[in-house]
């Protein structure tokens, strides 16, 4: 039975409800009165439910997709403006006891060199990331109770926050580690994490079990109910995601939206972020073995649909995607991207970690090159962490995001952090582009008081001060 507010995975991710949804979508894929009504609802920035979004995904009419793309662009502009938040992943360890068939970290892969960073090595990695200009990280580690216990993760978080290298400081650490207990989530919260991220991989239970034949990750219910335990442990912001290509994208899109609806129904707060990775080449992994691969145009449709269905949620695309796809995804709704990423353990300091990558990187540009590219697109690269540090998380953040009021904080904060980047890390050409963008955007701030306060703080940053925020 489908029960959105239930704490049981089989009830809030109800297989029969998804099958019924896909059948309903097939029946109505050409129902223009229904589709037009769904589009009118989406235009009000109030979101769509899983059935409405599934009807749009099933539709093949190019005219309808033109309207969906236009809506996605407008909704993103309304709620997020032209800001793009930048972050980097930091791989702590690739030891793992699971047997996920799509991930080279699986325990049966004897060809990959296993490595776990010491705290001193983490300090060197963080210093290298700070020298690039990063202010927020997403830490990654395989599931291995012996090599990667919670104590190691907590100690690593403390180490990351402690590093002060030149003008650098990591101001937000997001965490992507295996599903755990309420008490462990409480300890992560106390350690000062930002968002807890956990990809479902696929919501199709039968496929999930086949893809995870051994190891603790094979417990579908434990994994799927992890966000509930994180919320119960006091973590305000959680990040969802599926690995598109493991199952039918139509099934997983419906499951992803069911999960978002469940969090709203059970906790009053939907996902802080949704990530949209696709299966891609990696050591010991051939994506051709997965029959549900998602081509570029379909991928862009999914991005646009997620933007109109959950307009309040930040959307993330990683360096799995190349420059052209990332550009289109940004146009259609993505609000966060990684830059200068390494998916190897120890990959930032002296380029270490060879052979330990979780997946191949398609966008190999430096952070400076990515920042310059974004500025050339008319976007504002943002290194902002102000909401997290000012307590604007969970329902407080959502109340602002759903009404569009968050932009009053985010835009000036983006400009302040871009100025820090320009002064401390940017190449001369990128610095010039950044300063021009800051001056242009500053004049466009609607509040004269905020504009004047931002101008004073920008001048202070240029003179050497750091870490202002609205």
N, C-alpha and C positions, 0 to 999 in steps of 0.2 A: 504493500500500500504506500502511496505517495503522501508523505507528511513533511512539509518544508521545515517545520520547527523541531522535528525530532532530532535526537542526538545519535540515532543509529544510521550508519552509512547506507544500508539497503533501503531506508525509508526516505532520506532526503536526496539521495542519488538513486532514484527508483528506476530500475531497468525497464519495467513496463511503461512507465510514464515517458521515458525517452523514446521507446518504440512507438507509442501512441503519438508522440509529438512529431516524429519523422513521418508517420503515415498521414497525419493532419497536414504537414507541410507539403507532402506530395499531392494531396487532394486539392490544395489551395495555391499551388505554385503559379497558376495563371489567373487567380481570382483578383482582378484589378480593383474592384471596390474594397475588398478586404485589405489588399496591399496598400492602397491609397490611404486607408484609415490608419494602418500601422505607421506609414511615413508621416502622417500628420501628428500622430502621437510622439514619434521620435523627434519631430521638429520642436516640440515643447521642452526638450532637454530633460525629460522625466524618465527616460530609459524605456527598455522593452523587456518583456518576459521571454522565457526560453521558447515558447511556442511562436511568438511573434517574430523573433529573430530567426527561427528555423524556417518559417515561411519565406522570409526574404532570402535566406541562403539557397533555398530550393528554386527560387525564381531565376529564369534564364533571360529575362527581357533586358536588353541593353539600356533601354530608356529608364527602367527602374533602377538599374545599377548606376546610371549617371546621377539620378536623384540621391541615391544612398551615398555615393562618394561626395557629392556636394554637401549633404547634411553632415557627414563625418567631418569634413573640413570646417564647416561653420561651427559645429559643436565644440571642436577642439579649440578653435580661435576664441569662442565665447568663454570657455572655462579655463583654458590654459594659456591663451595668447600665443606668442611665438617663442616661449621659453622651452628649452630642451635641457633636462637635467643630465649631468654626466657622472658616471661612476666607473669603478673597475672591480673585477672579481679578484680575490686573493685566495689562491689554493693553498691550504695548510697541509693537507695530507691526502694521498691517493690510496691508502690502505683501506680495503673494504671487504666485508664478509658476504656481501650479496652476490647474486648471479644474474643481474639485469642483462638481458641479451642485447641491449642497444647501447651499453656503456662499456668502454674499454677498462674501467676500473673493476669490472667483475672479477670475483675471486679466482676463477679458472684461467684468467689471462696471465700466463707465466712469462710473456714476452715484455710486458711493461715494467720498467724499473720502479720499484716502490720507494716512496720517500715521505718523510714527515719532517716538517720544519722545526728546528729548535727555536726557543724564544729569541736567541740572538739572531738567528736567520730571519725570523719574523721582523725584528727591528730593522735589518738591512733591507728587506722587501718593502717595508713601510716607508723607509727613508727614500728609496728609489721611487715609490709611488708619489710621495710628497714632492720630490724633485720634478716630477711631471706636472704637478699642479692639482692632483686629486685631493678631495676633501671627504668623499664618502666611498666606502668599500662594501662589497658583499663577500663575506668569507664562506669558503666552500671546503668541505671535507667528506671523505667517504665514511660509510658506517662501519665502525670497527670498535667495539667496546674496549678492547685491549689497547690498541694503538691510538685511538681518538676518543677517549672518554670525555664526559662532560667537563671534568676538571681541566683537561687540556684546552678545551674550547674557551672556558671562562678565563683561564690564565692568558690565552692568546688575545682575547678581547682586551684585557687589562694592558697587555703589552702594546697593542695597537694604539690605544688611546694615550699611552704614556709618551709616545715618540714625539719629540719636538725637534725638527730638523730644519735649520734656517728659519724661514717663515712658515714652514709647513705644520699642519696639524690635521689629523683625521677627526672629523667632527660627528660622523655618523657611521656606525658599523651595523650593516644588515647581515643577517645570518641565514645561510641555507645549509641546514644539516638535517639528519634523519629525524623522523617522527619520534617523539619522546614523551615523557610523563608530565603531568601538571606541575609537579614539584620542580622538574628540570626547567620547564618553561618559566617558572617563577624565578629561578636563579638566573636565567638569561635576561629576564626583565630587570632584575636587580643589577646586573652587570652593565646595563645601559644600552642594550641593543635598540636599533631602530625598528625595522620590519623583520618579522620572521617569515622566511620564504620556503615554501615546499611545493614542488611540482607534483601533481597527481600522476603525471606521465600519460595515463589514459584512464578514463572513467568506466570503460567497458570491463566489467569484472572478469569475464572469462578470458579476455585478452590479457588483462593485468596479471592474472595468475599464470598464464602461459609465459609471459615475458619475465616473470620473477619466480623461477622454479625452485630456488633455494635461498635461504637467508631470511632475516626478520622483515625485510621490506615486502616479502611475499604475503604478509598479512594485510589483505585489502582493507578491512574495516579499521584496523589500527592506523594505517596510513591515512585513510580518507577522513577519519575523525580527528586527525591531529590538530587542525585549526581550532576545533572546539576546545581541546585541552589547552592550546596556546592562549586562547581568550580567557579561559578559566584561570590560567596562571598569571593573568594581568597584562599580557601583551596586547596592546591596543591595535597595532597595525600588522596585518598578515598579507602575504602575497601569494596568489594562486598562479597556476600555469599548467598547461599540458604540453607534451612533446608531440606536436602534430606530425602525423605519419605513422604512429603506432597502431591506430585504429581509424575507422572512418572519421573524417573531420566533422561531418555532420553530427555524429554521435557525441564526439568530444566537445564540440561547441555547445550542444544542448546540456551536457553534463557540467561544463564549466559554469554556465549560467545558472543551472540548478544549485550549484555550490554557492555562488554569489547570493542567490535568493535565500538559501538556507542561512547564511551568516546574517543577513538582514533580519530574517524571521526569528532567529534564535538569540541574536545579540544586539540587534538594532544597528549594526555596522557592517557594511559590505567590505569586500577586499580593498586594501589600500593600493595594491598593484595587481596587474595581470600580465604575465609574461607569455610570449608567443614563439617559443623556439620550434624549429623544425628538425627532424632527424637529418643528420649530416655525416660525412665521412669522418672516421676516427680509427685509431689503431685497433685492429681486430674486429672492426665493425664495417659492414658493407650496407649502405642504405638501400641498395637494390634488393636486399632480402626482405624489405618491408613494403608490402604491396599497396599501402595507403599513402604513399608519398604525396605531398601537397605542392603542386606547381605554383609558379610565381603569382599568376593572376588570381588563383583561388586563395592564396595566402593573403593577398591585398584585400580581397573581399572579406576574409575573416577579420582582419585588422579593422576595416571600416565598420563591420557589424558590431564588433566589441565596443568600438567608440560610441556608437549610437545606442547600444543596449545598456552599457554601464558607463554613462558619461562622466560620472564623478571619480572614476578609478584611473590611476596612473597606469600607462601601458609601456611595457619594456620590450625592446628588441636588442639582441646582443650582436657580437661580432661573428656569430654563426652566419649572419647575412652580409652580403656584399654591399658596396656603396650604392648601387642603383636601387636595390630593394629597400635599403634603409632610408633612402631619400623618399621613396614612394610611401613607405610606412609612416614616416614623419608627417607627410602631407595629410595622411588619412587618419591619424589619431595617436601615434606613438608620442609619448612625452618624456621618456627616459631612454638613453642609450649608453652603452659602455664605449670607452675610448682608450686606445693604446693597450688593449687587453692582452694578457697572457693566460692561457688555460693549462699551464704547466706548474708543478710544484717548484717554487723557487725561480720562477721565470722572469722576474723583474730585476733583481740584482745581478749584474754582469751577464744577463741573458741566460741564466742557469735553467735547470729543469728539463733538459733535452730528453725527449722520448716519453715524458710522463703526461702528455696533454690529454685532457678529457675529450676534446673534439677539435677538429681543424678550424682555424680562424679564416674567415673569408675577407674581412676588412682588417688589413694589417697596418693601416695608417697610424702614425703617432697621435697622441692626444692633441698636440699643437696643430697637426694637419686636420684632425677632425673638428677642432674648434674653429679654425679658419674656414673650413668647408661650411659649417653651420652658419657662420657669419655671412658667408657669401650667399646662402639661401635666404637670408633675411631673418634668421633665427638668433636668439640670444642664448649662448651657452651658459648654463647656470650650475654653480657648485653649491647651491643653497642647502642648508640644513636647519634653517631657522625654526620651522614648525615643530620639528622633533625637539629642539632645544628649548623652545618656548612653551612646550606642553600642548601644542595644537595637534594632538593625535587622536585616534579613535573617533568617537562621536563628535568631538569638538572640531576635528579637521573636516569630517564629513558634512557637518552643518554648514561650514563655510564653502566647501567644494560644491555641494549640491545647489547652492544659491549663487554661485559664481563670485562670491565675495572674497575668496581666497586670493584672487588676483591682486587685490589691494595690498597684500603683504608680499606675494610672490614676485611681482614685477620689480619693485625696488630692491628686494633682496637679491634677485638675480643680477641686477646691475652692480650691486656692491661686490658680490663674489666674482663677477666678471672683471671688475676693476682690480681686485686682488690678483686674479690670474694674469691680467695684462701687465701689472707692475712686477710680478715676481717670476713668471715662468714663460710668458709668451715670446715667440720670436718677434723681431722688429716689425715684420709685415703683419703678423697676426695682432700685435699690440695696436698698430695703427687702425686696423679694421675694428678692433674692439672699442677703442676710444671713440671712433666715429659712431658706432652703434649705440654706445652709452649716451652720447650727447643727443642723438636722435630720439632714443626711447625716453630719456629724461624729460624732454619737452612734451612728450605725449602723456605723461602721468596726469590723470584727471584732477587730483587734489593738489592745490597750490601749496598747502602745508607739507604734504608728503614730498612734493617735488623739491621744496626748499630744504627740508631735512635731509633728503637723499643727496642733494647737491653738497651740503656741508660735509656729509660723511664721505662722499666720493673725494672731495678735496683733502680730507684727513687721510684717506687711504693713499692718495698720491703723495702725501707728505710722509708716509711711513707707518701710520696707524693701521690696525687690522681688527677684524672680527666685529663689525657692526651688524646689527640686524633689526628689522622691524617686527 
